[in-house]
Amino acid sequence: MTPVIDARGLTKRYGDVAAVDDVSLRVNAGEIYALLGLNGAGKTTTIRMLLGMVRPTGGSVEVLGSRVRPGAHAAWSRVGHLVETPAAYPELTVRENLIVAARLRALRGHDHVEEVVERLRLTAYADQRARTLSLGNAQRLGLAKALLHRPELLILDEPANGLDPAGVAEIRDLLHELSQEHGVSVVLSSHILTEVARLATRIGVIHRGRLVRELDAGDLSAHARRRLSVSARDRVAAERALVVAGFSPMRTESDGLTLADDRALEQPDAVATLLVEAGCPPTRLVVEQDDLETFFLRVVES
């Protein structure tokens, strides 16, 4: 099956600085692929190269089977995009901006416009001038323009930027619907790991311009480390008892202990019994798991 995006060895240098360094990725039809990284990691530059907005220093990109290069426009009628700050004519209303965008794409009638106004919940703002919109609603307008022509592929840079929590959830649900019910492929960038985990089917972690890890979203929780956290009034005695029993406790900054042994994680009640019998009963004993932010930081720092 031909991927909707096939990027090979993408590199972009500005002088001696490599903004993107030898990134290769493939996105299959129907996927929601998220580029996850800190601000400045190279996400936006990568997306700009995927869209042909920035010419790579090295490497190549194919989008929907067509090579991305100057003058090649075959695929763009099937692609919607939103990169960084959404552009709009400030003195035109939301609806007028969308009508202009529809005309530029040679779309006839107003059905497309009214459809995206309703889908992006812009009905209450349809006759409001673009310059008066909040950041969140300006982002909605940008997304509406990206969806106007019912694209097969959406490429979005930080699509939740400026949205309140309710708006973030709406965009998440919309992208899920487009992918699951309409077969739209989505490539997006984000620095918000929790949102990516809820939305993406596959994730690429980009750091300092390099793609350092790819994984299925369902595998995120499996990569988060688990540990048994133990506190006792007499930490020294508790530590001694655990070592004698064959465990490998580690001290924490909060004056507690952690155990990563499989035996401890599978039988925390046995650890509790051991400490009670040793005369240093635990005041706290709980199995903890890295949150997704901790996982991300561990990946980029390794």
PEDAFEN-V79815 format. One record per pair of residues at least 12 apart in sequence whose C-alpha atoms are under 10 Angstrom apart, sorted by the first residue. I is the first residue (numbers start at 1). J is the second residue. D is the distance in Angstrom with one decimal. If there is no record, write none. Layout:
i,j,d
I,J,D
I,J,D
//
This chain:
i,j,d
1,28,8.0
1,29,8.6
2,26,9.5
2,27,9.3
2,28,7.4
2,29,8.2
2,63,9.9
2,64,7.9
2,65,7.0
3,25,9.9
3,26,6.3
3,27,5.6
3,28,4.5
3,29,6.3
3,30,9.9
3,62,8.7
3,63,8.0
3,64,7.0
3,65,7.5
4,26,7.7
4,27,5.8
4,28,5.5
4,29,5.7
4,30,8.9
4,31,9.3
4,62,7.8
4,63,5.6
4,64,4.5
4,65,6.8
4,66,9.3
4,152,9.1
4,153,7.6
4,185,7.6
4,186,9.6
4,187,9.9
5,25,7.7
5,26,5.5
5,27,5.1
5,28,7.1
5,29,8.8
5,50,8.0
5,61,7.2
5,62,5.7
5,63,4.7
5,64,6.3
5,65,7.7
5,66,9.2
5,67,9.8
5,153,9.3
5,185,9.6
5,187,9.1
6,24,7.7
6,25,6.1
6,26,4.6
6,27,6.7
6,28,8.9
6,50,9.1
6,60,8.2
6,61,5.7
6,62,5.1
6,63,6.6
6,64,8.6
6,65,8.3
6,66,9.7
6,67,9.3
7,22,9.7
7,23,7.4
7,24,5.1
7,25,5.2
7,26,6.3
7,27,8.9
7,46,9.7
7,49,9.3
7,50,7.6
7,59,7.5
7,60,5.8
7,61,4.3
7,62,6.4
7,63,8.5
7,67,9.9
7,68,9.8
8,22,7.6
8,23,6.6
8,24,4.3
8,25,6.7
8,26,8.5
8,58,9.0
8,59,5.5
8,60,5.4
8,61,6.4
8,62,8.8
9,21,7.7
9,22,4.2
9,23,5.0
9,24,5.0
9,25,8.6
9,56,9.6
9,57,9.9
9,58,6.8
9,59,4.4
9,60,6.8
9,61,8.9
10,22,4.9
10,23,4.8
10,24,6.3
10,25,9.1
10,46,7.8
10,49,8.0
10,50,9.2
10,55,9.9
10,56,6.5
10,57,7.7
10,58,5.7
10,59,4.3
10,60,6.2
10,61,7.7
10,209,9.9
10,210,9.7
11,23,6.6
11,24,9.4
11,45,9.6
11,46,8.5
11,49,9.1
11,55,9.4
11,56,5.8
11,57,5.5
11,58,4.9
11,59,6.1
11,60,9.0
11,209,8.5
11,210,9.2
12,42,9.3
12,45,7.8
12,46,8.4
12,49,8.6
12,54,8.6
12,55,7.8
12,56,5.1
12,57,4.8
12,58,6.7
12,59,9.0
12,209,8.8
13,56,8.1
13,57,6.1
13,58,8.8
13,209,10.0
14,57,8.9
17,209,9.8
18,42,9.0
18,57,9.5
18,208,8.3
18,209,6.8
18,210,9.3
19,40,8.4
19,41,7.7
19,42,5.6
19,43,9.1
19,44,9.7
19,45,7.1
19,46,8.6
19,208,7.3
19,209,5.3
19,210,8.8
20,41,8.2
20,42,5.6
20,43,8.3
20,44,9.7
20,45,7.0
20,46,6.7
20,49,9.8
20,56,9.0
20,57,9.3
20,58,9.8
20,206,9.2
20,207,9.2
20,208,7.5
20,209,4.0
20,210,6.2
20,211,8.9
21,42,8.8
21,46,9.6
21,57,9.6
21,58,9.0
21,59,9.8
21,207,9.8
21,208,8.2
21,209,5.1
21,210,5.3
21,211,8.2
22,57,10.0
22,58,7.9
22,59,7.4
22,209,8.1
22,210,6.7
22,211,8.1
23,46,8.3
23,58,9.9
23,59,8.4
23,60,10.0
23,206,8.8
23,209,7.8
23,210,6.0
23,211,5.8
23,212,9.2
24,59,8.6
24,60,9.1
24,61,9.1
24,210,9.3
24,211,7.6
25,61,9.4
25,204,8.4
25,211,8.6
25,214,9.0
26,61,9.8
26,62,9.6
27,63,9.6
27,185,8.3
27,186,8.8
27,187,7.9
27,202,8.9
28,64,9.9
28,185,7.6
28,186,9.6
29,64,9.2
29,152,8.9
29,153,8.5
29,179,9.2
29,183,7.4
29,184,7.5
29,185,5.5
29,186,8.7
30,152,9.0
30,153,8.8
30,178,9.1
30,179,5.7
30,180,7.4
30,181,9.7
30,182,8.7
30,183,5.1
30,184,5.6
30,185,4.4
30,186,7.4
30,201,9.4
31,153,9.7
31,176,10.0
31,179,7.1
31,180,9.1
31,183,8.5
31,184,7.9
31,185,5.2
31,186,6.3
31,187,8.0
31,200,7.8
31,201,6.2
31,202,7.3
32,153,9.9
32,154,9.3
32,155,10.0
32,175,8.3
32,176,8.3
32,178,10.0
32,179,7.2
32,180,9.8
32,184,8.7
32,185,6.0
32,186,4.6
32,187,5.9
32,188,7.7
32,196,9.5
32,199,7.3
32,200,4.9
32,201,5.3
32,202,6.5
32,203,8.5
32,217,9.9
33,155,9.6
33,185,8.2
33,186,6.2
33,187,4.8
33,188,6.4
33,189,8.5
33,196,9.1
33,199,9.0
33,200,5.7
33,201,6.2
33,202,5.0
33,203,5.7
33,204,7.5
33,214,10.0
33,216,9.3
33,217,9.3
34,155,9.9
34,156,9.5
34,157,9.8
34,158,10.0
34,186,8.2
34,187,5.8
34,188,4.9
34,189,5.5
34,190,7.1
34,191,9.8
34,193,9.8
34,196,6.6
34,197,9.1
34,199,8.5
34,200,5.9
34,201,8.0
34,202,6.4
34,203,4.9
34,204,6.2
34,205,8.3
34,214,9.8
34,217,9.4
35,47,9.1
35,157,9.2
35,158,9.7
35,187,7.6
35,188,6.1
35,189,4.5
35,190,6.4
35,191,8.4
35,196,8.7
35,200,9.5
35,202,8.9
35,203,6.1
35,204,4.9
35,205,6.0
35,206,6.6
35,211,8.8
35,214,9.3
36,158,10.0
36,188,8.6
36,189,5.9
36,190,5.3
36,191,5.6
36,192,7.6
36,193,7.1
36,196,7.6
36,197,10.0
36,203,6.8
36,204,6.0
36,205,4.8
36,206,6.0
36,207,8.5
36,211,9.5
36,213,9.8
36,214,9.8
36,296,8.9
37,189,7.9
37,190,6.7
37,191,5.1
37,192,8.3
37,193,8.6
37,204,8.6
37,205,5.8
37,206,5.1
37,207,5.9
37,208,8.7
37,209,9.4
37,211,9.4
37,296,8.5
37,297,9.7
37,300,8.6
38,190,8.2
38,191,5.3
38,192,8.7
38,193,9.8
38,205,9.3
38,206,8.0
38,207,7.1
38,208,8.8
38,296,9.6
38,297,9.5
38,300,9.3
39,190,8.7
39,191,6.7
39,207,9.3
39,208,9.8
40,191,9.9
40,206,9.9
40,207,8.5
40,208,7.5
40,209,8.5
41,191,9.4
41,205,9.4
41,206,6.2
41,207,4.9
41,208,4.8
41,209,5.5
41,210,8.1
41,211,9.6
42,189,9.9
42,206,7.0
42,207,7.2
42,208,6.6
42,209,4.8
42,210,7.8
42,211,9.4
43,157,7.9
43,158,9.4
43,188,9.1
43,189,6.2
43,190,8.0
43,191,9.2
43,205,9.5
43,206,7.0
43,207,8.7
43,208,9.6
43,209,7.8
43,210,9.7
43,211,9.8
44,83,7.5
44,84,7.7
44,156,9.4
44,157,6.5
44,158,8.8
44,188,9.6
44,189,7.4
44,190,9.5
45,83,9.9
45,157,9.9
45,209,9.0
46,157,9.9
46,189,9.4
46,206,9.7
46,209,8.6
47,81,9.6
47,82,9.8
47,83,7.9
47,155,7.4
47,156,8.0
47,157,7.2
47,187,8.6
47,188,8.3
47,189,8.0
48,83,7.7
48,84,9.9
48,155,9.5
48,157,9.1
49,61,7.8
49,68,8.5
49,69,9.7
50,62,8.0
50,63,7.5
50,68,7.4
50,69,10.0
50,155,8.5
50,187,9.9
51,63,8.3
51,68,7.4
51,69,9.4
51,76,8.7
51,79,9.1
51,80,9.8
51,81,8.2
51,83,9.6
51,155,8.0
52,67,9.7
52,68,5.9
52,69,6.5
52,70,7.4
52,71,9.7
52,72,9.2
52,73,9.7
53,68,9.7
53,69,9.6
53,70,9.3
53,83,10.0
54,69,9.8
54,70,10.0
55,68,9.3
55,69,7.8
55,70,8.4
56,69,9.6
62,75,9.5
63,75,6.8
63,76,8.8
63,78,9.8
63,79,8.9
63,153,9.0
64,76,9.1
64,78,8.3
64,79,8.8
64,152,8.9
64,153,8.3
75,152,9.8
75,153,9.7
76,151,9.0
76,152,10.0
76,153,9.4
77,105,7.8
77,149,7.8
77,150,9.4
77,151,7.4
77,152,9.1
77,153,9.9
78,149,7.8
78,150,7.7
78,151,4.7
78,152,5.4
78,153,6.5
78,154,8.8
79,146,8.0
79,147,8.9
79,149,8.6
79,150,8.5
79,151,5.1
79,152,6.1
79,153,4.9
79,154,5.8
79,155,7.5
79,184,9.8
79,185,9.6
79,186,9.9
80,143,8.6
80,144,9.6
80,145,7.9
80,146,4.4
80,147,6.0
80,148,8.1
80,149,7.7
80,150,7.9
80,151,5.6
80,152,7.9
80,153,6.2
80,154,4.7
80,155,6.3
80,156,8.2
80,186,9.5
81,142,8.6
81,143,7.8
81,144,10.0
81,145,8.3
81,146,5.1
81,147,8.2
81,151,9.3
81,153,8.4
81,154,5.6
81,155,4.7
81,156,5.5
81,157,8.1
81,159,9.8
81,186,9.7
81,187,9.4
81,188,9.5
82,139,8.9
82,142,6.4
82,143,6.5
82,144,9.5
82,145,8.4
82,146,6.3
82,147,9.7
82,154,8.3
82,155,6.6
82,156,4.8
82,157,6.0
82,158,8.5
82,159,7.4
82,188,9.3
83,142,8.9
83,143,9.9
83,155,8.0
83,156,6.0
83,157,4.8
83,158,7.7
83,159,8.4
83,188,9.7
83,189,9.6
84,139,9.4
84,142,9.8
84,156,8.5
84,157,5.9
84,158,7.0
84,159,8.5
84,161,8.6
85,135,9.2
85,138,8.7
85,139,7.7
85,142,8.4
85,157,9.1
85,158,9.5
85,159,9.9
85,161,8.9
86,135,9.4
86,138,6.8
86,139,6.1
86,140,8.9
86,141,7.7
86,142,5.0
86,143,8.2
86,145,9.3
86,146,10.0
86,159,9.9
87,130,9.5
87,138,8.5
87,139,9.2
87,141,8.9
87,142,6.9
87,145,9.7
88,101,9.6
88,129,9.8
88,130,6.6
88,131,8.2
88,138,8.2
88,141,8.2
88,142,7.8
88,145,9.6
89,129,8.6
89,130,6.7
89,131,7.9
90,129,6.4
90,130,4.7
90,131,4.4
90,132,8.0
90,133,9.3
91,128,9.3
91,129,5.6
91,130,6.4
91,131,6.5
91,132,9.0
92,127,8.7
92,128,8.0
92,129,5.3
92,130,6.1
92,131,8.2
93,125,8.3
93,126,6.5
93,127,5.2
93,128,4.9
93,129,3.9
93,130,5.5
93,131,8.6
93,132,9.3
93,133,9.7
94,113,9.9
94,117,8.5
94,122,8.0
94,123,9.2
94,125,6.8
94,126,4.9
94,127,6.1
94,128,6.1
94,129,6.2
94,130,5.8
94,131,9.6
94,133,9.0
94,137,9.6
94,138,8.9
94,140,10.0
94,141,6.9
94,142,10.0
94,144,9.7
95,110,9.8
95,113,7.2
95,114,8.2
95,116,9.9
95,117,7.7
95,122,9.0
95,123,9.0
95,125,8.5
95,126,5.1
95,127,6.3
95,128,8.3
95,129,9.0
95,130,9.4
95,141,9.3
96,113,9.3
96,126,8.3
96,127,8.1
96,128,9.5
96,129,8.8
96,130,9.3
97,113,9.5
97,126,9.6
97,129,9.1
97,130,8.0
97,141,8.6
97,142,9.9
97,145,8.5
98,110,9.4
98,112,8.9
98,113,6.0
98,114,9.1
98,116,8.9
98,117,8.7
98,126,9.5
98,141,8.1
98,142,9.4
98,144,7.8
98,145,6.3
98,148,7.8
99,112,8.9
99,113,6.5
99,114,9.6
99,145,9.6
99,148,9.6
100,113,9.9
100,145,9.9
101,113,9.1
101,144,10.0
101,145,6.8
101,146,9.5
101,148,8.0
101,149,9.4
102,145,8.3
102,148,7.0
102,149,7.6
105,148,9.0
105,149,7.6
106,149,9.4
107,148,8.9
107,149,7.4
111,148,9.6
112,144,9.8
112,145,9.9
112,147,8.9
112,148,5.8
112,149,7.0
112,150,8.3
113,144,8.4
113,145,8.8
113,147,9.6
113,148,6.6
113,149,9.2
114,126,9.4
114,148,9.4
115,144,9.2
115,147,9.5
115,148,8.1
116,140,9.7
116,141,9.0
116,143,8.8
116,144,5.4
116,145,8.0
116,146,9.5
116,147,6.9
116,148,6.3
116,149,9.5
116,150,9.4
117,140,9.1
117,141,8.3
117,144,6.9
117,145,9.6
117,148,9.3
118,144,9.5
119,140,9.8
119,144,8.1
119,147,9.6
119,170,9.7
119,171,9.9
119,174,8.1
120,137,9.1
120,139,9.9
120,140,6.2
120,141,7.8
120,142,10.0
120,143,7.8
120,144,6.4
120,147,9.6
120,167,9.5
120,170,8.4
120,171,8.1
120,174,8.5
121,137,9.2
121,140,8.2
121,141,9.7
121,144,9.7
121,167,9.6
121,170,9.2
122,137,7.6
122,138,10.0
122,140,7.5
122,141,7.7
122,144,8.9
125,137,8.4
125,141,9.8
126,141,9.6
134,162,8.4
134,163,9.3
135,161,8.1
135,162,5.4
135,163,7.4
135,164,9.9
136,160,8.3
136,161,7.2
136,162,4.6
136,163,4.5
136,164,7.2
136,167,7.8
136,168,9.5
137,162,8.3
137,163,7.7
137,167,9.3
138,161,10.0
138,162,8.6
138,163,9.5
139,158,9.8
139,159,7.4
139,160,7.8
139,161,7.1
139,162,7.0
139,163,7.6
140,159,8.8
140,160,9.1
140,161,9.8
140,162,9.5
140,163,8.5
140,167,9.0
140,171,8.8
142,159,9.1
143,156,8.5
143,159,7.6
143,160,9.9
143,171,9.2
147,178,9.9
150,178,9.6
150,182,9.5
150,184,8.9
151,178,9.9
151,182,10.0
151,184,7.2
151,185,8.9
152,178,9.4
152,179,9.5
152,182,8.6
152,183,7.4
152,184,4.9
152,185,6.3
152,186,8.6
153,178,9.9
153,179,9.5
153,183,9.0
153,184,5.6
153,185,4.7
153,186,5.8
153,187,7.8
154,175,9.3
154,178,9.7
154,179,9.9
154,184,7.2
154,185,6.3
154,186,4.7
154,187,6.2
154,188,7.9
155,185,8.6
155,186,6.0
155,187,4.8
155,188,5.7
155,189,8.6
156,186,7.7
156,187,6.2
156,188,4.5
156,189,6.5
156,190,9.2
157,187,8.5
157,188,5.5
157,189,5.0
157,190,7.1
158,188,6.7
158,189,5.3
158,190,5.0
158,191,7.8
158,192,9.0
159,171,7.9
159,172,9.3
159,188,7.3
159,189,7.8
159,190,7.8
160,172,8.5
160,189,9.8
160,190,8.3
160,192,9.3
160,195,9.0
161,190,9.0
168,195,8.4
169,195,8.8
169,198,9.8
169,199,9.8
171,199,9.8
172,195,8.0
172,196,9.3
172,198,8.1
172,199,6.3
172,200,9.5
173,198,10.0
173,199,8.4
175,199,7.9
175,200,9.5
176,198,9.8
176,199,7.0
176,200,8.8
186,200,8.8
186,201,9.9
187,200,9.0
187,202,9.8
187,203,9.8
188,200,8.8
188,203,9.8
189,203,9.7
189,204,9.4
189,205,9.9
189,206,9.8
191,205,9.8
192,292,9.9
192,293,8.6
193,291,9.8
193,292,6.6
193,293,6.4
193,294,9.9
193,295,9.5
193,296,7.7
194,291,9.2
194,292,6.8
194,293,7.7
196,217,8.3
197,216,9.6
197,217,6.0
197,218,8.2
197,219,9.8
197,220,7.6
197,221,9.4
197,292,8.3
198,217,8.2
198,218,9.6
199,217,8.5
200,216,8.3
200,217,6.2
200,218,9.2
201,215,9.0
201,216,6.0
201,217,5.2
201,218,7.5
201,219,10.0
202,214,7.4
202,215,5.9
202,216,4.3
202,217,5.1
202,218,8.3
202,219,9.3
202,220,9.9
203,215,5.5
203,216,6.1
203,217,6.2
203,218,9.8
203,219,9.9
203,220,9.2
204,216,8.9
204,217,9.7
205,296,8.1
205,299,8.2
205,300,7.9
206,299,9.8
206,300,8.1
207,299,9.2
207,300,6.2
207,301,9.1
208,300,8.9
211,300,9.9
212,299,7.8
212,300,7.4
212,302,9.5
213,299,7.7
213,300,8.9
220,291,9.8
220,292,7.5
220,295,8.3
220,296,9.6
221,289,8.7
221,290,8.6
221,291,8.5
221,292,7.7
221,295,9.0
222,289,9.9
223,289,9.8
223,290,8.8
223,292,9.1
223,295,7.3
223,296,9.9
223,299,9.9
224,288,10.0
224,289,6.3
224,290,5.1
224,291,6.8
224,292,6.9
224,293,9.6
224,294,8.0
224,295,5.7
224,296,9.2
224,298,9.6
225,260,8.6
225,288,8.4
225,289,5.6
225,290,5.4
225,291,8.7
225,292,9.9
225,294,9.3
225,295,7.9
226,258,9.9
226,259,9.0
226,260,6.8
226,261,9.5
226,262,9.5
226,265,7.7
226,287,6.9
226,288,5.6
226,289,4.3
226,290,6.5
226,291,9.8
227,257,9.9
227,258,6.3
227,259,5.6
227,260,4.7
227,261,7.9
227,262,9.0
227,264,8.4
227,265,6.6
227,286,8.4
227,287,5.7
227,288,5.4
227,289,6.4
227,290,8.5
228,249,9.4
228,257,8.2
228,258,5.4
228,259,5.0
228,260,6.4
228,261,8.4
228,262,9.7
228,264,6.8
228,265,6.0
228,266,9.6
228,267,9.8
228,268,7.3
228,271,9.4
228,285,6.9
228,286,5.7
228,287,4.4
228,288,6.1
228,289,8.8
229,249,9.5
229,250,9.7
229,251,9.9
229,252,9.2
229,256,7.3
229,257,5.9
229,258,4.5
229,259,6.6
229,260,9.0
229,264,10.0
229,265,9.8
229,268,9.7
229,284,7.5
229,285,5.6
229,286,5.4
229,287,6.1
229,288,6.8
229,289,10.0
230,249,9.2
230,250,10.0
230,251,9.7
230,252,9.7
230,255,9.6
230,256,5.9
230,257,5.1
230,258,6.0
230,259,7.9
230,268,9.8
230,271,9.2
230,272,9.0
230,281,9.9
230,282,6.6
230,283,7.7
230,284,5.6
230,285,4.6
230,286,6.8
230,287,8.9
231,252,9.9
231,254,9.1
231,255,7.6
231,256,4.8
231,257,6.3
231,258,8.7
231,280,9.8
231,281,8.8
231,282,5.6
231,283,5.5
231,284,4.9
231,285,6.5
231,286,9.4
232,255,9.0
232,256,7.2
232,257,8.6
232,275,8.8
232,280,6.5
232,281,6.3
232,282,4.5
232,283,5.1
232,284,6.9
232,285,8.9
233,255,9.7
233,256,9.4
233,280,7.1
233,281,7.9
233,282,7.4
233,283,7.0
233,284,9.8
234,256,9.8
234,279,9.3
234,280,6.2
234,281,8.7
234,282,9.0
234,283,9.9
235,251,9.0
235,255,7.5
235,256,6.9
235,257,7.7
235,280,8.1
235,281,10.0
235,282,9.2
236,251,9.9
236,256,9.8
236,257,9.8
236,280,9.4
237,275,8.9
237,278,8.1
237,279,8.3
237,280,6.6
237,281,10.0
238,256,9.7
238,257,8.7
238,274,9.3
238,275,6.4
238,276,9.4
238,278,7.7
238,279,8.5
238,280,5.8
238,281,8.0
238,282,8.2
239,251,8.6
239,256,9.4
239,257,7.5
239,258,9.8
239,275,9.3
239,280,9.6
240,275,10.0
240,278,9.5
241,271,9.9
241,274,7.7
241,275,6.9
241,277,9.5
241,278,6.5
241,279,9.3
241,280,8.7
242,259,9.4
242,271,8.0
242,274,7.9
242,275,7.7
242,278,9.3
245,271,9.4
245,274,8.3
246,261,9.6
246,263,9.9
247,259,7.4
247,260,8.8
247,261,6.8
247,262,9.7
247,263,8.4
247,264,7.8
247,271,9.4
248,260,7.7
248,261,7.1
248,264,9.7
249,261,8.6
256,284,9.1
257,285,9.6
258,285,9.5
258,286,9.7
258,287,9.4
258,288,9.5
259,271,9.9
259,287,9.2
260,287,9.7
264,287,9.2
265,286,9.4
265,287,6.9
265,288,9.5
266,287,9.5
268,285,7.7
268,286,7.8
268,287,7.8
269,285,9.0
269,286,9.9
271,285,8.8
272,284,9.4
272,285,7.4
//
